[in-house]
Amino acid sequence: MIIGHCLQMRCLEREGAALVKFRDQLVDDDDRLSSWSRQKDCCKWEGVHCHNITNHVTRLDLWNSSLRGNISSSLLELHRLNYLDLSFNNFEDARIPEFIGSLTELRYLNLASNYNFKGQIPRNLGNLSKLLYLDLNYIGGYSENLDWLSRLHSLRYLGLNSVNLSMATDWLPAISKLTFIEELHLGFCELADIVPSSLPYVNASTPLAILDLSFNNLTLASTIPWFSNFSKVLSSIDLSLNYIFGPIPDDAFKDMKSLSYLHLSDCGIEGGIPKSLGNLTTLISLTLFENDMTGHLSEIMMNISENKLHLLDLSSNNITGPFPNFSRFSLLKTLDFSYNHLNGSIPKGYLQLPHLVTLDLTSTK
């Protein structure tokens, strides 16, 4: 029986002790770490994962655990740690701890939605050269330059939503060095507009598929020359709450054969929809609400492909005319024309769309 008990005990003593030190610096209001006291084997603790053969701790997953307190540097004793998720907690560190940049085996790091991290993002995060996934969305911190990103050669996902990058004028050259990046979130970062001198840094071979630049200071004229380099692979673009102010250029999205999601809301867009958008046959979701779009609805709809469209939101514009026939948009689930200047009767065909769940025609005069 004693031998059997020893065989079941997988936790390496040094790593178990390091985790205890980590726990002792935390305030666990919801008792999420109760197993850390009941069980002797740290490999059985909540959020702890060990390698099946070596028994080293390889993963610490404590997201959304309502933890407070400080993140202990005892995590440095976990020499094989490759996955760390401490997102959606309330740590009291004033900034991301510097020592995290020394966890050089990490391939996944998620510290998102820890709002107390107000300081500058440590540049030594650039030492984590094996990272595939870095999520720092909504931490409230800032970075004065992003040169440290260029050392993350393997990065596939980068989330910096709400990180203040107003001083990081090098953001485009730094991002362009991420040659394997597939998903990029830079929303609400106070990004400076793209200058033409930055465009030679762009790596057109990057497999960028999802791009979020919402709520910044960008113009469509400056961004088109950049993201048009990725036209064959881009599937999602969010430029909502930027400074477009004017019509959508005819050639803005013409070659984006894989584009499924296009969000251009609250950008000051004027005029109608260019014919080139009709070539986006893979488009699933198109949102253009809160703009200054004009023209007849029937003409606008002629420039939108019906092939795969599930969501169309043209609300809060200045679009006029009667309601057109919508029978060709048979896959629509959500349709919003509210707060425009439409007239006439609503065709019965709208209610016969087989997949329609939401139809909003509020205040269509």
C-alpha positions as a Python dict, from the first residue, in 0.01 Angstrom:
ca = {
    (1, 'M'): (0, 0, 0),
    (2, 'I'): (286, 240, 79),
    (3, 'I'): (451, 166, -256),
    (4, 'G'): (122, 225, -436),
    (5, 'H'): (79, 556, -262),
    (6, 'C'): (426, 670, -369),
    (7, 'L'): (358, 575, -729),
    (8, 'Q'): (45, 786, -729),
    (9, 'M'): (232, 1090, -600),
    (10, 'R'): (342, 1262, -922),
    (11, 'C'): (420, 1612, -801),
    (12, 'L'): (787, 1713, -800),
    (13, 'E'): (868, 1844, -452),
    (14, 'R'): (1042, 2163, -566),
    (15, 'E'): (760, 2254, -802),
    (16, 'G'): (493, 2180, -544),
    (17, 'A'): (672, 2410, -299),
    (18, 'A'): (689, 2683, -564),
    (19, 'L'): (314, 2659, -623),
    (20, 'V'): (248, 2684, -249),
    (21, 'K'): (452, 3006, -239),
    (22, 'F'): (252, 3130, -538),
    (23, 'R'): (-76, 3049, -361),
    (24, 'D'): (34, 3216, -37),
    (25, 'Q'): (61, 3551, -217),
    (26, 'L'): (-298, 3529, -338),
    (27, 'V'): (-638, 3614, -192),
    (28, 'D'): (-881, 3342, -300),
    (29, 'D'): (-1222, 3491, -220),
    (30, 'D'): (-1418, 3220, -403),
    (31, 'D'): (-1213, 2931, -264),
    (32, 'R'): (-1116, 2823, -615),
    (33, 'L'): (-786, 2687, -488),
    (34, 'S'): (-931, 2471, -211),
    (35, 'S'): (-787, 2157, -372),
    (36, 'W'): (-440, 2306, -325),
    (37, 'S'): (-485, 2244, 47),
    (38, 'R'): (-675, 1915, 40),
    (39, 'Q'): (-453, 1729, -204),
    (40, 'K'): (-84, 1658, -146),
    (41, 'D'): (-19, 1588, -513),
    (42, 'C'): (11, 1924, -691),
    (43, 'C'): (-61, 1753, -1025),
    (44, 'K'): (-419, 1707, -901),
    (45, 'W'): (-467, 2069, -799),
    (46, 'E'): (-720, 2292, -972),
    (47, 'G'): (-565, 2451, -1280),
    (48, 'V'): (-236, 2259, -1259),
    (49, 'H'): (-134, 2020, -1535),
    (50, 'C'): (173, 1797, -1529),
    (51, 'H'): (358, 1611, -1802),
    (52, 'N'): (252, 1246, -1818),
    (53, 'I'): (609, 1118, -1820),
    (54, 'T'): (837, 1373, -1651),
    (55, 'N'): (572, 1499, -1403),
    (56, 'H'): (696, 1855, -1449),
    (57, 'V'): (427, 2123, -1421),
    (58, 'T'): (368, 2235, -1779),
    (59, 'R'): (45, 2428, -1753),
    (60, 'L'): (-112, 2668, -1503),
    (61, 'D'): (-467, 2762, -1600),
    (62, 'L'): (-639, 2986, -1345),
    (63, 'W'): (-842, 3216, -1567),
    (64, 'N'): (-1155, 3377, -1423),
    (65, 'S'): (-1078, 3253, -1072),
    (66, 'S'): (-1153, 3581, -888),
    (67, 'L'): (-799, 3587, -752),
    (68, 'R'): (-648, 3893, -585),
    (69, 'G'): (-307, 3958, -438),
    (70, 'N'): (28, 3944, -615),
    (71, 'I'): (184, 3708, -868),
    (72, 'S'): (481, 3543, -698),
    (73, 'S'): (817, 3502, -871),
    (74, 'S'): (820, 3146, -734),
    (75, 'L'): (674, 3053, -1074),
    (76, 'L'): (1033, 3071, -1199),
    (77, 'E'): (1085, 2731, -1032),
    (78, 'L'): (849, 2578, -1289),
    (79, 'H'): (1119, 2526, -1549),
    (80, 'R'): (895, 2339, -1794),
    (81, 'L'): (596, 2573, -1775),
    (82, 'N'): (475, 2637, -2129),
    (83, 'Y'): (117, 2756, -2069),
    (84, 'L'): (15, 3033, -1828),
    (85, 'D'): (-338, 3172, -1815),
    (86, 'L'): (-411, 3419, -1534),
    (87, 'S'): (-669, 3621, -1727),
    (88, 'F'): (-987, 3771, -1579),
    (89, 'N'): (-856, 3808, -1226),
    (90, 'N'): (-786, 4110, -1009),
    (91, 'F'): (-418, 4096, -919),
    (92, 'E'): (-288, 4390, -722),
    (93, 'D'): (47, 4422, -897),
    (94, 'A'): (76, 4774, -1039),
    (95, 'R'): (214, 4632, -1363),
    (96, 'I'): (293, 4301, -1528),
    (97, 'P'): (573, 4148, -1318),
    (98, 'E'): (915, 4166, -1485),
    (99, 'F'): (999, 3806, -1399),
    (100, 'I'): (736, 3676, -1643),
    (101, 'G'): (980, 3764, -1920),
    (102, 'S'): (1210, 3495, -1778),
    (103, 'L'): (959, 3210, -1822),
    (104, 'T'): (1128, 3129, -2150),
    (105, 'E'): (951, 2796, -2214),
    (106, 'L'): (613, 2968, -2246),
    (107, 'R'): (420, 2913, -2566),
    (108, 'Y'): (93, 3054, -2434),
    (109, 'L'): (60, 3361, -2210),
    (110, 'N'): (-275, 3517, -2123),
    (111, 'L'): (-296, 3803, -1872),
    (112, 'A'): (-603, 3969, -2027),
    (113, 'S'): (-857, 4167, -1824),
    (114, 'N'): (-640, 4230, -1520),
    (115, 'Y'): (-724, 4596, -1498),
    (116, 'N'): (-474, 4685, -1225),
    (117, 'F'): (-179, 4637, -1461),
    (118, 'K'): (-148, 5010, -1527),
    (119, 'G'): (226, 5041, -1586),
    (120, 'Q'): (441, 4993, -1890),
    (121, 'I'): (449, 4647, -2044),
    (122, 'P'): (789, 4494, -1964),
    (123, 'R'): (1007, 4491, -2272),
    (124, 'N'): (1165, 4167, -2157),
    (125, 'L'): (849, 3987, -2269),
    (126, 'G'): (1042, 3988, -2594),
    (127, 'N'): (1261, 3716, -2440),
    (128, 'L'): (971, 3470, -2469),
    (129, 'S'): (1084, 3365, -2815),
    (130, 'K'): (875, 3044, -2813),
    (131, 'L'): (543, 3224, -2765),
    (132, 'L'): (267, 3136, -3007),
    (133, 'Y'): (-10, 3320, -2820),
    (134, 'L'): (11, 3649, -2627),
    (135, 'D'): (-306, 3804, -2489),
    (136, 'L'): (-274, 4133, -2300),
    (137, 'N'): (-618, 4266, -2394),
    (138, 'Y'): (-777, 4509, -2149),
    (139, 'I'): (-499, 4531, -1894),
    (140, 'G'): (-491, 4910, -1888),
    (141, 'G'): (-114, 4931, -1939),
    (142, 'Y'): (91, 5108, -2203),
    (143, 'S'): (399, 5068, -2419),
    (144, 'E'): (616, 5350, -2549),
    (145, 'N'): (762, 5132, -2824),
    (146, 'L'): (703, 4783, -2954),
    (147, 'D'): (1054, 4683, -3059),
    (148, 'W'): (1036, 4393, -2811),
    (149, 'L'): (765, 4233, -3026),
    (150, 'S'): (1009, 4176, -3310),
    (151, 'R'): (1181, 3902, -3107),
    (152, 'L'): (863, 3694, -3082),
    (153, 'H'): (936, 3519, -3409),
    (154, 'S'): (680, 3238, -3369),
    (155, 'L'): (381, 3446, -3256),
    (156, 'R'): (45, 3353, -3411),
    (157, 'Y'): (-192, 3554, -3190),
    (158, 'L'): (-140, 3901, -3043),
    (159, 'G'): (-402, 4081, -2834),
    (160, 'L'): (-328, 4436, -2717),
    (161, 'N'): (-680, 4581, -2714),
    (162, 'S'): (-699, 4891, -2488),
    (163, 'V'): (-323, 4900, -2429),
    (164, 'N'): (-219, 5263, -2479),
    (165, 'L'): (17, 5274, -2778),
    (166, 'S'): (-10, 5646, -2850),
    (167, 'M'): (367, 5685, -2802),
    (168, 'A'): (455, 5370, -2998),
    (169, 'T'): (503, 5530, -3338),
    (170, 'D'): (695, 5219, -3443),
    (171, 'W'): (388, 4998, -3416),
    (172, 'L'): (360, 4909, -3785),
    (173, 'P'): (730, 4819, -3842),
    (174, 'A'): (722, 4613, -3520),
    (175, 'I'): (404, 4428, -3616),
    (176, 'S'): (538, 4365, -3965),
    (177, 'K'): (822, 4158, -3821),
    (178, 'L'): (575, 3902, -3687),
    (179, 'T'): (601, 3683, -3994),
    (180, 'F'): (366, 3408, -3867),
    (181, 'I'): (96, 3629, -3715),
    (182, 'E'): (-259, 3511, -3795),
    (183, 'E'): (-471, 3715, -3554),
    (184, 'L'): (-403, 4074, -3449),
    (185, 'H'): (-608, 4282, -3204),
    (186, 'L'): (-507, 4648, -3167),
    (187, 'G'): (-844, 4802, -3086),
    (188, 'F'): (-871, 5115, -2868),
    (189, 'C'): (-492, 5160, -2859),
    (190, 'E'): (-480, 5526, -2970),
    (191, 'L'): (-264, 5422, -3263),
    (192, 'A'): (-102, 5695, -3468),
    (193, 'D'): (-209, 5695, -3832),
    (194, 'I'): (6, 5496, -4074),
    (195, 'V'): (266, 5704, -4257),
    (196, 'P'): (378, 5602, -4607),
    (197, 'S'): (740, 5561, -4493),
    (198, 'S'): (629, 5265, -4277),
    (199, 'L'): (480, 5066, -4564),
    (200, 'P'): (811, 4924, -4699),
    (201, 'Y'): (838, 4730, -4372),
    (202, 'V'): (522, 4531, -4448),
    (203, 'N'): (573, 4158, -4502),
    (204, 'A'): (316, 4052, -4758),
    (205, 'S'): (372, 3682, -4686),
    (206, 'T'): (229, 3709, -4335),
    (207, 'P'): (-76, 3477, -4297),
    (208, 'L'): (-283, 3749, -4125),
    (209, 'A'): (-649, 3643, -4121),
    (210, 'I'): (-815, 3845, -3840),
    (211, 'L'): (-742, 4217, -3801),
    (212, 'D'): (-898, 4441, -3536),
    (213, 'L'): (-798, 4809, -3553),
    (214, 'S'): (-1122, 4948, -3412),
    (215, 'F'): (-1146, 5270, -3212),
    (216, 'N'): (-818, 5432, -3318),
    (217, 'N'): (-705, 5739, -3509),
    (218, 'L'): (-665, 5570, -3846),
    (219, 'T'): (-787, 5673, -4188),
    (220, 'L'): (-900, 5431, -4455),
    (221, 'A'): (-663, 5591, -4706),
    (222, 'S'): (-366, 5500, -4486),
    (223, 'T'): (-475, 5150, -4389),
    (224, 'I'): (-577, 5017, -4732),
    (225, 'P'): (-219, 5008, -4868),
    (226, 'W'): (-124, 4806, -4560),
    (227, 'F'): (-393, 4541, -4529),
    (228, 'S'): (-430, 4501, -4905),
    (229, 'N'): (-101, 4310, -4879),
    (230, 'F'): (-295, 4033, -4703),
    (231, 'S'): (-593, 4035, -4938),
    (232, 'K'): (-585, 3662, -5010),
    (233, 'V'): (-605, 3546, -4648),
    (234, 'L'): (-785, 3819, -4451),
    (235, 'S'): (-1117, 3685, -4325),
    (236, 'S'): (-1213, 3954, -4071),
    (237, 'I'): (-1153, 4331, -4061),
    (238, 'D'): (-1279, 4567, -3792),
    (239, 'L'): (-1215, 4937, -3857),
    (240, 'S'): (-1510, 5065, -3656),
    (241, 'L'): (-1473, 5401, -3481),
    (242, 'N'): (-1188, 5529, -3696),
    (243, 'Y'): (-1153, 5841, -3910),
    (244, 'I'): (-1273, 5742, -4256),
    (245, 'F'): (-1494, 6050, -4315),
    (246, 'G'): (-1592, 6015, -4678),
    (247, 'P'): (-1694, 5748, -4926),
    (248, 'I'): (-1551, 5397, -4927),
    (249, 'P'): (-1299, 5388, -5215),
    (250, 'D'): (-1406, 5168, -5506),
    (251, 'D'): (-1098, 4947, -5476),
    (252, 'A'): (-1085, 4929, -5095),
    (253, 'F'): (-1169, 4560, -5053),
    (254, 'K'): (-1192, 4437, -5411),
    (255, 'D'): (-931, 4157, -5394),
    (256, 'M'): (-1025, 4016, -5054),
    (257, 'K'): (-1166, 3685, -5171),
    (258, 'S'): (-1166, 3530, -4821),
    (259, 'L'): (-1327, 3819, -4631),
    (260, 'S'): (-1616, 3700, -4412),
    (261, 'Y'): (-1654, 3980, -4155),
    (262, 'L'): (-1632, 4351, -4233),
    (263, 'H'): (-1707, 4608, -3964),
    (264, 'L'): (-1699, 4979, -4056),
    (265, 'S'): (-1938, 5127, -3802),
    (266, 'D'): (-1926, 5486, -3673),
    (267, 'C'): (-1650, 5594, -3912),
    (268, 'G'): (-1812, 5895, -4080),
    (269, 'I'): (-1865, 5702, -4404),
    (270, 'E'): (-2054, 5900, -4668),
    (271, 'G'): (-2224, 5794, -4989),
    (272, 'G'): (-2320, 5440, -5077),
    (273, 'I'): (-2148, 5104, -5107),
    (274, 'P'): (-1897, 5056, -5390),
    (275, 'K'): (-1967, 4788, -5649),
    (276, 'S'): (-1645, 4612, -5550),
    (277, 'L'): (-1814, 4491, -5230),
    (278, 'G'): (-2037, 4279, -5448),
    (279, 'N'): (-1731, 4069, -5527),
    (280, 'L'): (-1699, 3967, -5162),
    (281, 'T'): (-1885, 3642, -5211),
    (282, 'T'): (-1765, 3495, -4879),
    (283, 'L'): (-1905, 3783, -4671),
    (284, 'I'): (-2105, 3661, -4370),
    (285, 'S'): (-2136, 3979, -4162),
    (286, 'L'): (-2143, 4344, -4276),
    (287, 'T'): (-2194, 4623, -4022),
    (288, 'L'): (-2208, 4988, -4129),
    (289, 'F'): (-2425, 5142, -3858),
    (290, 'E'): (-2384, 5497, -3722),
    (291, 'N'): (-2246, 5649, -4043),
    (292, 'D'): (-2366, 5915, -4286),
    (293, 'M'): (-2445, 5684, -4576),
    (294, 'T'): (-2689, 5808, -4838),
    (295, 'G'): (-2857, 5674, -5149),
    (296, 'H'): (-3145, 5443, -5228),
    (297, 'L'): (-3156, 5118, -5036),
    (298, 'S'): (-3225, 4918, -5352),
    (299, 'E'): (-2907, 5051, -5516),
    (300, 'I'): (-2703, 4979, -5206),
    (301, 'M'): (-2832, 4623, -5186),
    (302, 'M'): (-2732, 4559, -5548),
    (303, 'N'): (-2369, 4602, -5439),
    (304, 'I'): (-2382, 4338, -5165),
    (305, 'S'): (-2330, 3968, -5233),
    (306, 'E'): (-2606, 3741, -5106),
    (307, 'N'): (-2405, 3417, -5122),
    (308, 'K'): (-2332, 3371, -4751),
    (309, 'L'): (-2460, 3686, -4581),
    (310, 'H'): (-2602, 3618, -4234),
    (311, 'L'): (-2593, 3966, -4077),
    (312, 'L'): (-2649, 4308, -4231),
    (313, 'D'): (-2663, 4622, -4016),
    (314, 'L'): (-2716, 4955, -4194),
    (315, 'S'): (-2892, 5124, -3902),
    (316, 'S'): (-2858, 5493, -3812),
    (317, 'N'): (-2770, 5627, -4157),
    (318, 'N'): (-2946, 5853, -4408),
    (319, 'I'): (-3051, 5585, -4654),
    (320, 'T'): (-3372, 5651, -4847),
    (321, 'G'): (-3620, 5478, -5075),
    (322, 'P'): (-3868, 5192, -5045),
    (323, 'F'): (-3791, 4849, -4906),
    (324, 'P'): (-3646, 4632, -5183),
    (325, 'N'): (-3716, 4267, -5246),
    (326, 'F'): (-3490, 4061, -5024),
    (327, 'S'): (-3571, 3708, -5135),
    (328, 'R'): (-3223, 3646, -5276),
    (329, 'F'): (-3069, 3692, -4929),
    (330, 'S'): (-3202, 3358, -4812),
    (331, 'L'): (-2935, 3297, -4544),
    (332, 'L'): (-2995, 3618, -4349),
    (333, 'K'): (-3039, 3580, -3974),
    (334, 'T'): (-3013, 3945, -3866),
    (335, 'L'): (-3129, 4247, -4065),
    (336, 'D'): (-3123, 4600, -3923),
    (337, 'F'): (-3241, 4903, -4123),
    (338, 'S'): (-3355, 5104, -3819),
    (339, 'Y'): (-3322, 5482, -3801),
    (340, 'N'): (-3306, 5554, -4173),
    (341, 'H'): (-3542, 5738, -4409),
    (342, 'L'): (-3720, 5448, -4575),
    (343, 'N'): (-4079, 5448, -4695),
    (344, 'G'): (-4345, 5226, -4840),
    (345, 'S'): (-4482, 4896, -4722),
    (346, 'I'): (-4266, 4615, -4591),
    (347, 'P'): (-4259, 4325, -4838),
    (348, 'K'): (-4405, 4002, -4703),
    (349, 'G'): (-4093, 3829, -4829),
    (350, 'Y'): (-3898, 3968, -4533),
    (351, 'L'): (-4099, 3751, -4297),
    (352, 'Q'): (-4054, 3451, -4522),
    (353, 'L'): (-3675, 3449, -4511),
    (354, 'P'): (-3618, 3098, -4372),
    (355, 'H'): (-3336, 3178, -4130),
    (356, 'L'): (-3430, 3530, -4020),
    (357, 'V'): (-3425, 3571, -3641),
    (358, 'T'): (-3393, 3948, -3593),
    (359, 'L'): (-3555, 4219, -3807),
    (360, 'D'): (-3527, 4579, -3685),
    (361, 'L'): (-3707, 4850, -3880),
    (362, 'T'): (-3747, 5095, -3591),
    (363, 'S'): (-3799, 5458, -3697),
    (364, 'T'): (-3771, 5393, -4069),
    (365, 'K'): (-3969, 5695, -4182),
}
